[in-house]
Amino acid sequence: MKIYVKNNGVTFVGKSWQIKYMIKHYMKSFDTVAEWIAAENNSHSK
């Protein structure tokens, strides 16, 4: 399972059940994809 977070979106690579699980996991932390991308960009800029 791989997850690529870019400035314009998120790309999941894996089996369908893995992707579904990870989306549910990240939904607990972030309400939108934009929030997730912003959080990733902030963590890499520090």
Distance bins in CASP14 RR format, pairs under 12 A and 6 or more apart:
PFRMAT RR
TARGET T0000
AUTHOR 0000-0000-0000
RMODE 2
METHOD distances of the structure
MODEL  1
1 11 0 0 0 0 0 1 0 0 0 0 0
1 12 1 0 0 1 0 0 0 0 0 0 0
1 13 1 0 0 1 0 0 0 0 0 0 0
1 14 1 0 1 0 0 0 0 0 0 0 0
1 15 1 0 0 1 0 0 0 0 0 0 0
1 16 0 0 0 0 0 1 0 0 0 0 0
1 17 0 0 0 0 0 1 0 0 0 0 0
1 18 1 0 1 0 0 0 0 0 0 0 0
1 19 1 0 0 1 0 0 0 0 0 0 0
1 20 0 0 0 0 0 1 0 0 0 0 0
1 21 0 0 0 0 1 0 0 0 0 0 0
1 22 1 0 0 1 0 0 0 0 0 0 0
1 23 0 0 0 0 0 1 0 0 0 0 0
1 25 0 0 0 0 0 1 0 0 0 0 0
2 10 0 0 0 0 0 1 0 0 0 0 0
2 11 0 0 0 0 1 0 0 0 0 0 0
2 12 1 0 0 1 0 0 0 0 0 0 0
2 13 1 0 1 0 0 0 0 0 0 0 0
2 14 1 0 0 1 0 0 0 0 0 0 0
2 15 0 0 0 0 0 1 0 0 0 0 0
2 18 0 0 0 0 1 0 0 0 0 0 0
2 19 0 0 0 0 0 1 0 0 0 0 0
2 22 0 0 0 0 0 1 0 0 0 0 0
3 9 0 0 0 0 0 1 0 0 0 0 0
3 10 1 0 0 1 0 0 0 0 0 0 0
3 11 1 0 0 1 0 0 0 0 0 0 0
3 12 1 0 1 0 0 0 0 0 0 0 0
3 13 1 0 0 1 0 0 0 0 0 0 0
3 14 0 0 0 0 1 0 0 0 0 0 0
3 18 0 0 0 0 1 0 0 0 0 0 0
3 19 0 0 0 0 1 0 0 0 0 0 0
3 21 0 0 0 0 0 1 0 0 0 0 0
3 22 1 0 0 1 0 0 0 0 0 0 0
3 23 0 0 0 0 1 0 0 0 0 0 0
3 25 0 0 0 0 0 1 0 0 0 0 0
3 26 0 0 0 0 1 0 0 0 0 0 0
3 33 0 0 0 0 0 1 0 0 0 0 0
3 36 0 0 0 0 1 0 0 0 0 0 0
3 37 0 0 0 0 0 1 0 0 0 0 0
3 40 0 0 0 0 1 0 0 0 0 0 0
4 10 1 0 0 1 0 0 0 0 0 0 0
4 11 1 0 1 0 0 0 0 0 0 0 0
4 12 0 0 0 0 1 0 0 0 0 0 0
4 13 1 0 0 1 0 0 0 0 0 0 0
4 14 0 0 0 0 0 1 0 0 0 0 0
4 37 0 0 0 0 0 1 0 0 0 0 0
4 40 0 0 0 0 0 1 0 0 0 0 0
5 11 0 0 0 0 1 0 0 0 0 0 0
5 12 0 0 0 0 0 1 0 0 0 0 0
5 22 0 0 0 0 0 1 0 0 0 0 0
5 26 0 0 0 0 0 1 0 0 0 0 0
5 30 0 0 0 0 0 1 0 0 0 0 0
5 33 0 0 0 0 1 0 0 0 0 0 0
5 34 0 0 0 0 0 1 0 0 0 0 0
5 35 0 0 0 0 0 1 0 0 0 0 0
5 36 1 0 0 1 0 0 0 0 0 0 0
5 37 1 0 1 0 0 0 0 0 0 0 0
5 38 0 0 0 0 0 1 0 0 0 0 0
5 39 0 0 0 0 1 0 0 0 0 0 0
5 40 1 0 1 0 0 0 0 0 0 0 0
5 41 0 0 0 0 1 0 0 0 0 0 0
5 42 0 0 0 0 0 1 0 0 0 0 0
5 43 0 0 0 0 1 0 0 0 0 0 0
5 44 0 0 0 0 1 0 0 0 0 0 0
6 33 0 0 0 0 0 1 0 0 0 0 0
6 36 0 0 0 0 0 1 0 0 0 0 0
6 37 1 0 0 1 0 0 0 0 0 0 0
6 40 0 0 0 0 1 0 0 0 0 0 0
6 41 0 0 0 0 1 0 0 0 0 0 0
6 44 0 0 0 0 0 1 0 0 0 0 0
7 33 0 0 0 0 0 1 0 0 0 0 0
7 34 0 0 0 0 0 1 0 0 0 0 0
7 36 0 0 0 0 0 1 0 0 0 0 0
7 37 1 0 0 1 0 0 0 0 0 0 0
7 38 0 0 0 0 1 0 0 0 0 0 0
7 40 0 0 0 0 1 0 0 0 0 0 0
7 41 1 0 0 1 0 0 0 0 0 0 0
7 44 0 0 0 0 0 1 0 0 0 0 0
8 33 0 0 0 0 0 1 0 0 0 0 0
8 34 0 0 0 0 0 1 0 0 0 0 0
8 37 0 0 0 0 1 0 0 0 0 0 0
8 41 0 0 0 0 0 1 0 0 0 0 0
9 32 0 0 0 0 0 1 0 0 0 0 0
9 33 1 0 0 1 0 0 0 0 0 0 0
9 34 0 0 0 0 1 0 0 0 0 0 0
9 35 0 0 0 0 0 1 0 0 0 0 0
9 36 0 0 0 0 1 0 0 0 0 0 0
9 37 1 0 0 1 0 0 0 0 0 0 0
9 38 0 0 0 0 0 1 0 0 0 0 0
9 40 0 0 0 0 0 1 0 0 0 0 0
9 41 0 0 0 0 0 1 0 0 0 0 0
10 19 0 0 0 0 0 1 0 0 0 0 0
10 22 0 0 0 0 1 0 0 0 0 0 0
10 23 0 0 0 0 1 0 0 0 0 0 0
10 26 0 0 0 0 1 0 0 0 0 0 0
10 30 0 0 0 0 0 1 0 0 0 0 0
10 32 0 0 0 0 0 1 0 0 0 0 0
10 33 1 0 1 0 0 0 0 0 0 0 0
10 34 0 0 0 0 0 1 0 0 0 0 0
10 35 0 0 0 0 0 1 0 0 0 0 0
10 36 1 0 0 1 0 0 0 0 0 0 0
10 37 1 0 0 1 0 0 0 0 0 0 0
10 39 0 0 0 0 0 1 0 0 0 0 0
10 40 0 0 0 0 1 0 0 0 0 0 0
11 19 0 0 0 0 0 1 0 0 0 0 0
11 22 0 0 0 0 0 1 0 0 0 0 0
11 33 0 0 0 0 0 1 0 0 0 0 0
11 37 0 0 0 0 0 1 0 0 0 0 0
12 18 1 0 0 1 0 0 0 0 0 0 0
12 19 1 0 1 0 0 0 0 0 0 0 0
12 20 0 0 0 0 1 0 0 0 0 0 0
12 21 0 0 0 0 0 1 0 0 0 0 0
12 22 1 0 0 1 0 0 0 0 0 0 0
12 23 1 0 0 1 0 0 0 0 0 0 0
12 25 0 0 0 0 0 1 0 0 0 0 0
12 26 0 0 0 0 0 1 0 0 0 0 0
12 33 0 0 0 0 0 1 0 0 0 0 0
13 19 0 0 0 0 1 0 0 0 0 0 0
13 22 0 0 0 0 0 1 0 0 0 0 0
14 20 0 0 0 0 0 1 0 0 0 0 0
14 21 0 0 0 0 0 1 0 0 0 0 0
14 22 0 0 0 0 1 0 0 0 0 0 0
14 23 0 0 0 0 0 1 0 0 0 0 0
15 21 0 0 0 0 1 0 0 0 0 0 0
15 22 0 0 0 0 0 1 0 0 0 0 0
16 22 0 0 0 0 0 1 0 0 0 0 0
16 23 0 0 0 0 0 1 0 0 0 0 0
17 23 0 0 0 0 0 1 0 0 0 0 0
17 24 0 0 0 0 0 1 0 0 0 0 0
18 24 0 0 0 0 0 1 0 0 0 0 0
18 25 0 0 0 0 0 1 0 0 0 0 0
19 25 0 0 0 0 0 1 0 0 0 0 0
19 26 0 0 0 0 0 1 0 0 0 0 0
20 26 0 0 0 0 0 1 0 0 0 0 0
20 27 0 0 0 0 0 1 0 0 0 0 0
21 27 0 0 0 0 0 1 0 0 0 0 0
21 28 0 0 0 0 0 1 0 0 0 0 0
22 28 0 0 0 0 0 1 0 0 0 0 0
22 29 0 0 0 0 0 1 0 0 0 0 0
22 36 0 0 0 0 0 1 0 0 0 0 0
23 29 0 0 0 0 0 1 0 0 0 0 0
23 30 0 0 0 0 0 1 0 0 0 0 0
23 33 0 0 0 0 0 1 0 0 0 0 0
23 36 0 0 0 0 0 1 0 0 0 0 0
24 30 0 0 0 0 0 1 0 0 0 0 0
25 36 0 0 0 0 0 1 0 0 0 0 0
26 32 0 0 0 0 0 1 0 0 0 0 0
26 33 0 0 0 0 1 0 0 0 0 0 0
26 35 0 0 0 0 1 0 0 0 0 0 0
26 36 1 0 0 1 0 0 0 0 0 0 0
26 37 0 0 0 0 0 1 0 0 0 0 0
26 39 0 0 0 0 0 1 0 0 0 0 0
26 40 0 0 0 0 0 1 0 0 0 0 0
27 33 0 0 0 0 0 1 0 0 0 0 0
27 35 0 0 0 0 0 1 0 0 0 0 0
27 36 0 0 0 0 1 0 0 0 0 0 0
28 36 0 0 0 0 0 1 0 0 0 0 0
29 35 0 0 0 0 1 0 0 0 0 0 0
29 36 1 0 0 1 0 0 0 0 0 0 0
29 39 0 0 0 0 1 0 0 0 0 0 0
29 40 0 0 0 0 0 1 0 0 0 0 0
30 36 1 0 1 0 0 0 0 0 0 0 0
30 37 0 0 0 0 1 0 0 0 0 0 0
30 38 0 0 0 0 1 0 0 0 0 0 0
30 39 1 0 0 1 0 0 0 0 0 0 0
30 40 0 0 0 0 1 0 0 0 0 0 0
31 38 0 0 0 0 0 1 0 0 0 0 0
31 39 0 0 0 0 0 1 0 0 0 0 0
32 38 0 0 0 0 1 0 0 0 0 0 0
32 39 0 0 0 0 0 1 0 0 0 0 0
33 39 0 0 0 0 0 1 0 0 0 0 0
33 40 0 0 0 0 0 1 0 0 0 0 0
34 40 0 0 0 0 0 1 0 0 0 0 0
34 41 0 0 0 0 0 1 0 0 0 0 0
35 41 0 0 0 0 0 1 0 0 0 0 0
35 42 0 0 0 0 0 1 0 0 0 0 0
36 42 0 0 0 0 0 1 0 0 0 0 0
36 43 0 0 0 0 0 1 0 0 0 0 0
37 43 0 0 0 0 0 1 0 0 0 0 0
37 44 0 0 0 0 0 1 0 0 0 0 0
38 44 0 0 0 0 0 1 0 0 0 0 0
38 45 0 0 0 0 0 1 0 0 0 0 0
39 45 0 0 0 0 0 1 0 0 0 0 0
39 46 0 0 0 0 0 1 0 0 0 0 0
40 46 0 0 0 0 0 1 0 0 0 0 0
END
